[in-house]
């Protein structure tokens, strides 16, 4: 009787072929995730400029903005996305998705993108119909606070 087609795989075993097939699909799946999981590009030229004020602090300047616009969803009780903005320390920890404030880099901070309503609409804060958007001056003050080290 002749050799089965399994034996005609140019020296590769059936197991090796299955392993290569699985590896190929794993690589394809990872590549698909990487290309779809990238954050959307944000046009930073659409951001309001940072306020010119110096010495901006969380307690004096930023907390009142967050209290008025953000605490309802991002306060101590049941913070959405795991993001709390009711204290400087909690805000700097970020959300379940990662850091939202990058001290010294307001233009790269996801929180600024969200409150300025640039980038993906599903990340705009507050969400459409859920409260008054921040003014350009408020966003500028948040940017100044972050650029000055988020103190």
C-alpha positions, 0 to 999 in steps of 0.5 A: 500500500502507498504512503498516505497524504500525511506522509507527503508533507515534505518532512513536516509532521501533522502536528507541526502543520497544526501548530503553524496553523494555530500560530498563524491565526494567533498572529492574525488575531493579535494584529487585528487587535492592535490595529483596532485598539489604537486610540483615535488621533486627536487634533490638538490644534482644536484644544483651547490654549492653556490659561496664562495663570501660574500657581494653578492648584487642584484644591483652589482652581480645579476641584470646583470645576470637577465638583460642578461638572464631574462629581455626579458620575466621577465622585466617590460613590460608584465612579464610572469607568473607575475614574474618580475626580473628587481628589487630586490623588484619585484623579492622578490614578486614572481610570480602568483604561489607564492614566487620564492626566499626564502631568506636564503634558496637557495636550496628551492627557485623555482627560483634556481630550474628553472635556474639550470634546475633541477625539472620539465622541463616545469619550466626550465629557460630560456626555451629550445631554448629561450636563453642560460642557466645560467652557474653553476657559475651564478647559484652559485652566485644567490644561494649565494645571496639568502643564504646571505638574497637576499639583 
